[in-house]
Amino acid sequence: MTKHHFDTRLLHQEDFRDKQTGAVNVPLHYSSTFHQESIDEFGPYDYSRSGNPTRHALENTIAELENGEQGFAFASGMAAISSAFMLLSAGDHVLVSKDVYGGTFRVITEVLTQFDIEHTFIDMTDLDETARSVKPNTKVIYVETPSNPCLNITDIEGVAKVAKANGCLTFVDNTFMTPLLQKPLDLGADLVLHSATKFLSGHSDVVAGLAVTKNKEIGKRLKFVQNSFGSILGVQDCWLLLRGMKTLSVRLNQSSQTARDIAQYLHHHPIIEEVYYPGFSFHAGYPIHQRQSAGAGAVLSFRLPSKDCARVFVDQLKIPVFAVSLGAVESILSYPATMSHSAMPPAERAKRGITDGLLRLSVGLENADDLLEDIKQALAAVEQHAPAAQV
């Protein structure tokens, strides 16, 4: 049977149509427990922490879209990431992209250390450094590409080969790209992770995390962790996430085109010091990103000369929401130093290029001309009001 294109698969999954009624949407199974017909043999569901039909439909869907075998739905992106790290044991070591999301940085540096799990942050865009940094007790290489918030690109296939050569697992955070634009499992990764709060949901109304693997042993172990910790996604949020995912292609494709237009404008603006966007041919990771991804995505970051300049820009901007998070139908402007990476000490942020003038923009579905005009007037205000010495 021919496999349909991604856009079609988003809308037509085996679990979407209710077999009893023909309903075209997955039913919400609001039940904490399930009746069993026999003392000797239980049915597929017994208690909703361990499994629920609505959650099962979501887990099957993300597994199919990522070309994996087994999916898992968690209460948040960090619940998914933290649960994945619970596959490690005391004395193990993990290699991590140095420019990783602040919440991931926090759990690695402040939680895993309590369980005697070691870590090293490295420039994972450098495969030689990655290979040199592997230790005898390294069990996981953790990749975030494009990275948050400076959008550096890591060669997933290259890292996976290093990992396999050293008996390690490769975990990849695929939040920015989603399976529409990037499929890490096809490139050799062992586990894919998502903050499904972002592009997969797309409507700023769900907090959720997902994980996918095609490795049966990893799936078995992660299922045990999910059931033991119980940080599962609730039925209502599973249903909302499934609904949001149906429009992923049209949302992300349109947002990505607008993001390209904005990135190009910002690149040529004299007050902008640098634009971080993997769609630029001069981006250091462009050739790798072109090879492993189907697009540049809808997130970009840019650097103004100072915090004062950033403050004026934020105050003047009218359309984007100024908030944490990304990947929604509305554009979201964030200030990484006090939002996504507030858990990272200032010295660590500085090492990663997260300056006081850095802003991250997740482009939504507003009219592109309206967004550009809004950005132009905000930058004009920066030029007019910011102290000359800081501009």
C-alpha positions as CSV (number, residue, x, y, z in Angstrom):
1,M,0.0,0.0,0.0
2,T,1.3,3.4,-1.0
3,K,2.1,5.7,2.0
4,H,0.3,9.0,1.7
5,H,2.0,12.4,1.9
6,F,2.5,13.9,5.3
7,D,-0.3,16.4,4.9
8,T,-2.8,13.6,4.3
9,R,-1.5,11.5,7.2
10,L,-2.1,14.4,9.5
11,L,-5.7,14.2,8.8
12,H,-6.3,10.5,8.3
13,Q,-5.0,8.1,10.9
14,E,-6.5,4.7,11.7
15,D,-7.4,5.8,15.2
16,F,-9.2,9.0,14.1
17,R,-12.5,7.3,13.0
18,D,-14.5,5.7,15.7
19,K,-15.2,2.1,14.7
20,Q,-18.5,1.9,16.6
21,T,-20.2,5.1,15.5
22,G,-18.2,6.4,12.5
23,A,-17.4,9.6,14.3
24,V,-14.5,11.4,12.5
25,N,-12.9,12.6,15.7
26,V,-11.3,10.5,18.4
27,P,-13.7,10.1,21.4
28,L,-12.7,11.5,24.8
29,H,-12.5,8.6,27.2
30,Y,-13.1,10.3,30.5
31,S,-12.5,7.3,32.6
32,S,-9.9,6.6,35.3
33,T,-10.6,2.9,35.4
34,F,-11.9,0.2,33.1
35,H,-14.1,-2.8,33.8
36,Q,-12.4,-6.2,33.3
37,E,-14.4,-9.3,32.2
38,S,-12.2,-11.9,33.9
39,I,-10.1,-12.4,37.0
40,D,-7.6,-14.2,34.9
41,E,-7.3,-11.9,31.9
42,F,-7.5,-8.1,31.6
43,G,-8.3,-6.0,28.6
44,P,-6.0,-3.5,26.9
45,Y,-6.8,-0.8,29.5
46,D,-7.2,-1.1,33.2
47,Y,-6.2,2.3,34.7
48,S,-5.7,5.6,32.8
49,R,-2.3,6.3,34.1
50,S,-1.1,3.1,32.4
51,G,-3.1,3.6,29.3
52,N,-6.2,5.4,27.9
53,P,-7.8,5.1,24.4
54,T,-7.7,8.8,23.7
55,R,-4.0,9.1,24.7
56,H,-3.3,5.9,22.8
57,A,-4.6,7.5,19.6
58,L,-2.3,10.5,20.1
59,E,0.7,8.3,20.9
60,N,0.1,6.2,17.8
61,T,-0.3,9.3,15.7
62,I,3.0,10.9,16.7
63,A,4.8,7.6,16.3
64,E,3.5,7.2,12.8
65,L,4.3,10.8,11.8
66,E,7.9,10.5,13.1
67,N,8.4,7.1,11.4
68,G,8.7,5.5,14.8
69,E,7.2,2.4,16.4
70,Q,6.1,3.7,19.8
71,G,4.9,7.1,21.0
72,F,4.4,8.5,24.5
73,A,2.4,11.5,25.7
74,F,3.5,13.4,28.8
75,A,2.2,16.3,30.8
76,S,4.7,18.8,29.4
77,G,7.8,18.9,27.2
78,M,10.0,18.9,30.3
79,A,8.1,15.9,31.6
80,A,9.0,14.1,28.4
81,I,12.7,15.2,28.5
82,S,13.0,14.4,32.2
83,S,11.4,10.9,31.8
84,A,13.8,10.2,28.9
85,F,16.8,11.1,31.2
86,M,15.4,8.6,33.7
87,L,16.7,5.9,31.4
88,L,20.1,6.8,32.8
89,S,21.5,5.3,36.0
90,A,23.8,6.7,38.7
91,G,27.4,7.0,37.4
92,D,26.3,7.5,33.8
93,H,27.4,10.5,31.7
94,V,25.4,12.5,29.1
95,L,26.8,14.8,26.4
96,V,24.6,17.9,25.8
97,S,24.4,20.6,23.2
98,K,25.8,23.6,25.0
99,D,23.1,26.0,23.6
100,V,20.2,24.0,24.9
101,Y,16.8,25.1,26.2
102,G,17.0,26.7,29.7
103,G,14.6,24.2,31.2
104,T,16.7,21.3,29.9
105,F,19.8,23.0,31.3
106,R,18.1,23.3,34.7
107,V,17.1,19.6,34.9
108,I,20.6,18.4,33.8
109,T,22.5,20.7,36.2
110,E,20.2,20.7,39.2
111,V,18.2,17.5,39.1
112,L,20.3,14.8,37.4
113,T,23.3,15.7,39.5
114,Q,21.4,14.7,42.6
115,F,21.3,11.2,41.1
116,D,25.0,11.1,40.4
117,I,24.5,11.5,36.6
118,E,27.3,13.4,35.1
119,H,27.1,15.8,32.1
120,T,29.3,17.8,29.8
121,F,28.1,20.7,27.6
122,I,29.8,20.8,24.3
123,D,29.7,22.5,20.9
124,M,27.8,19.7,19.2
125,T,28.0,21.5,15.8
126,D,31.7,20.2,15.9
127,L,31.6,16.5,15.3
128,D,35.3,16.2,16.3
129,E,34.6,17.8,19.6
130,T,31.7,15.5,20.1
131,A,33.7,12.4,19.4
132,R,36.6,13.6,21.7
133,S,34.1,14.3,24.5
134,V,32.7,10.8,24.8
135,K,33.7,9.1,28.0
136,P,33.7,5.4,29.0
137,N,30.5,6.1,31.0
138,T,28.7,8.2,28.4
139,K,25.3,6.7,27.7
140,V,23.4,9.5,25.9
141,I,24.2,12.2,23.5
142,Y,21.5,14.9,23.7
143,V,20.9,17.0,20.6
144,E,18.8,20.1,20.1
145,T,18.8,21.3,16.5
146,P,18.1,24.0,15.6
147,S,19.2,25.1,19.0
148,N,17.2,27.5,21.2
149,P,17.6,30.4,20.9
150,C,20.6,30.9,18.6
151,L,19.5,28.3,16.0
152,N,22.8,26.5,15.6
153,I,22.6,23.3,13.6
154,T,23.9,19.9,14.6
155,D,24.5,17.0,12.2
156,I,22.0,14.4,13.5
157,E,23.3,11.6,11.3
158,G,26.9,12.4,12.2
159,V,26.2,12.5,16.0
160,A,24.2,9.3,15.8
161,K,27.2,7.5,14.1
162,V,29.5,8.8,16.9
163,A,27.0,7.5,19.5
164,K,26.6,4.1,17.9
165,A,30.3,3.7,17.6
166,N,30.6,4.3,21.4
167,G,27.5,2.3,22.5
168,C,25.5,5.5,23.3
169,L,22.0,6.5,22.6
170,T,21.1,9.7,20.7
171,F,18.2,11.8,21.9
172,V,17.0,14.7,19.7
173,D,14.7,17.5,20.7
174,N,12.7,18.1,17.5
175,T,10.4,20.8,18.8
176,F,11.4,23.6,16.4
177,M,11.2,21.5,13.2
178,T,8.4,18.9,14.0
179,P,8.1,15.8,11.9
180,L,6.9,17.9,9.0
181,L,10.4,19.3,8.5
182,Q,12.8,16.9,10.2
183,K,12.7,13.2,11.1
184,P,15.6,12.4,13.4
185,L,14.7,8.7,13.7
186,D,15.4,8.3,9.9
187,L,18.8,9.9,10.5
188,G,19.8,7.4,13.2
189,A,18.5,8.9,16.4
190,D,17.1,6.6,19.1
191,L,14.6,8.9,20.7
192,V,12.8,12.0,19.5
193,L,11.4,14.5,22.0
194,H,8.9,17.3,21.5
195,S,7.5,20.2,23.5
196,A,4.1,19.6,21.9
197,T,3.0,22.8,23.5
198,K,4.6,24.5,20.6
199,F,4.1,23.9,16.8
200,L,2.3,20.6,17.2
201,S,-0.5,22.0,19.2
202,G,-0.1,25.5,17.7
203,H,-2.8,27.4,19.6
204,S,-1.3,28.4,22.9
205,D,-4.0,26.3,24.7
206,V,-2.2,23.0,25.6
207,V,0.9,22.1,27.6
208,A,2.2,18.7,26.5
209,G,5.2,16.6,25.7
210,L,5.8,13.7,23.3
211,A,8.5,11.1,22.8
212,V,8.9,8.6,20.0
213,T,11.3,5.7,19.4
214,K,11.6,2.8,17.0
215,N,13.7,0.8,19.4
216,K,11.6,-1.8,21.2
217,E,13.9,-2.0,24.3
218,I,13.9,1.8,24.7
219,G,10.1,1.8,24.2
220,K,9.7,-0.8,26.9
221,R,11.9,1.1,29.4
222,L,10.3,4.5,28.7
223,K,6.8,3.0,29.1
224,F,7.9,1.7,32.5
225,V,9.1,5.2,33.4
226,Q,5.9,6.8,32.1
227,N,3.7,4.5,34.1
228,S,5.9,4.7,37.2
229,F,6.1,8.5,37.4
230,G,2.6,9.0,36.1
231,S,3.4,12.3,34.3
232,I,0.9,11.5,31.6
233,L,-1.1,13.9,29.4
234,G,-4.8,14.2,30.4
235,V,-7.5,13.2,28.0
236,Q,-8.8,16.7,27.2
237,D,-5.3,17.9,26.3
238,C,-4.7,14.7,24.2
239,W,-7.8,15.6,22.2
240,L,-6.9,19.2,21.8
241,L,-3.4,18.3,20.7
242,L,-4.7,15.8,18.1
243,R,-7.0,18.6,16.8
244,G,-4.1,21.1,16.6
245,M,-1.8,18.7,14.8
246,K,-4.3,18.3,11.9
247,T,-3.4,21.8,10.7
248,L,0.3,21.6,11.3
249,S,1.3,21.6,7.6
250,V,-0.7,24.7,6.6
251,R,0.3,26.6,9.8
252,L,4.0,25.9,9.7
253,N,4.4,26.3,6.0
254,Q,2.8,29.8,6.0
255,S,4.6,30.9,9.2
256,S,7.9,29.7,7.7
257,Q,7.4,31.8,4.6
258,T,6.7,34.9,6.7
259,A,9.7,34.1,8.9
260,R,11.9,34.1,5.8
261,D,10.6,37.5,4.8
262,I,11.2,39.0,8.3
263,A,14.6,37.4,8.6
264,Q,15.7,38.9,5.3
265,Y,14.4,42.4,6.3
266,L,16.2,42.3,9.7
267,H,19.4,41.1,8.1
268,H,19.6,44.3,6.1
269,H,18.6,46.7,8.9
270,P,21.5,48.8,10.1
271,I,20.6,48.6,13.8
272,I,20.4,44.8,13.9
273,E,23.8,43.3,14.9
274,E,23.0,39.7,13.9
275,V,20.1,37.5,12.7
276,Y,20.1,33.8,13.6
277,Y,18.1,32.0,11.0
278,P,19.0,28.6,9.5
279,G,17.4,29.5,6.1
280,F,20.3,31.9,5.3
281,S,22.8,30.4,2.8
282,F,25.6,32.0,4.9
283,H,24.4,30.4,8.1
284,A,27.3,28.1,9.4
285,G,24.9,25.1,9.6
286,Y,23.0,25.7,6.3
287,P,24.5,22.8,4.3
288,I,23.7,20.3,7.1
289,H,20.3,21.8,7.7
290,Q,19.5,21.6,4.0
291,R,20.4,17.9,4.0
292,Q,18.5,16.8,7.1
293,S,15.5,19.2,7.1
294,A,12.8,20.2,4.7
295,G,12.7,23.8,5.7
296,A,14.0,26.6,7.9
297,G,11.1,26.7,10.2
298,A,9.2,29.7,11.7
299,V,11.6,30.8,14.5
300,L,14.4,33.3,14.2
301,S,16.4,35.3,16.7
302,F,18.1,38.7,16.3
303,R,20.5,40.8,18.4
304,L,20.0,44.4,19.2
305,P,22.9,46.4,20.6
306,S,21.7,46.5,24.2
307,K,19.0,45.7,26.7
308,D,17.7,49.3,26.4
309,C,17.3,48.9,22.7
310,A,15.5,45.6,23.3
311,R,13.2,47.3,25.8
312,V,12.2,50.0,23.4
313,F,11.6,47.5,20.6
314,V,9.4,45.3,22.9
315,D,7.4,48.4,24.2
316,Q,6.7,49.7,20.7
317,L,5.7,46.4,19.0
318,K,2.0,46.1,18.6
319,I,1.1,42.7,17.0
320,P,3.2,39.9,18.5
321,V,2.5,38.6,22.0
322,F,5.4,39.3,24.3
323,A,5.5,36.0,26.2
324,V,7.3,32.7,26.8
325,S,6.7,29.8,24.4
326,L,6.6,29.7,20.6
327,G,4.9,27.8,17.8
328,A,1.5,29.4,18.0
329,V,-1.0,30.9,15.5
330,E,-0.1,34.2,17.0
331,S,3.4,35.6,16.7
332,I,5.3,35.4,20.0
333,L,8.3,37.6,20.8
334,S,10.5,36.4,23.7
335,Y,13.4,37.8,25.6
336,P,15.6,34.7,26.3
337,A,17.7,36.2,29.0
338,T,14.7,36.4,31.4
339,M,12.3,33.9,29.8
340,S,13.4,30.7,28.1
341,H,16.9,30.8,29.6
342,S,16.3,32.5,32.9
343,A,17.4,29.3,34.7
344,M,20.9,29.7,33.1
345,P,23.4,31.8,35.0
346,P,24.5,35.1,33.2
347,A,28.0,33.8,32.6
348,E,26.6,30.6,31.0
349,R,24.3,32.6,28.8
350,A,27.1,34.8,27.7
351,K,29.1,31.8,26.6
352,R,26.2,30.7,24.4
353,G,25.6,34.1,22.7
354,I,22.5,34.9,24.7
355,T,23.1,38.6,25.1
356,D,21.0,41.2,26.8
357,G,20.0,42.5,23.3
358,L,18.9,39.1,22.0
359,L,15.2,38.6,21.1
360,R,13.5,35.5,19.7
361,L,10.6,35.7,17.4
362,S,8.2,32.8,16.7
363,V,6.2,33.9,13.6
364,G,2.5,33.2,13.5
365,L,-0.2,33.4,10.9
366,E,-0.8,37.2,10.8
367,N,-0.5,38.9,7.5
368,A,3.2,39.2,6.6
369,D,2.9,42.8,5.5
370,D,1.3,43.8,8.8
371,L,4.0,42.1,10.8
372,L,6.8,43.7,8.8
373,E,5.2,47.2,9.1
374,D,5.0,46.6,12.9
375,I,8.6,45.6,13.1
376,K,9.7,48.6,11.0
377,Q,8.0,51.1,13.2
378,A,9.4,49.4,16.4
379,L,12.9,49.6,14.9
380,A,12.4,53.2,14.0
381,A,11.5,53.9,17.6
382,V,14.7,52.2,18.7
383,E,16.7,54.4,16.4
384,Q,15.0,57.5,17.6
385,H,14.8,56.9,21.4
386,A,17.7,54.6,22.3
387,P,20.8,56.4,23.6
388,A,23.2,57.0,20.7
389,A,26.0,55.3,22.5
390,Q,24.0,52.1,22.7
391,V,22.9,52.2,19.1
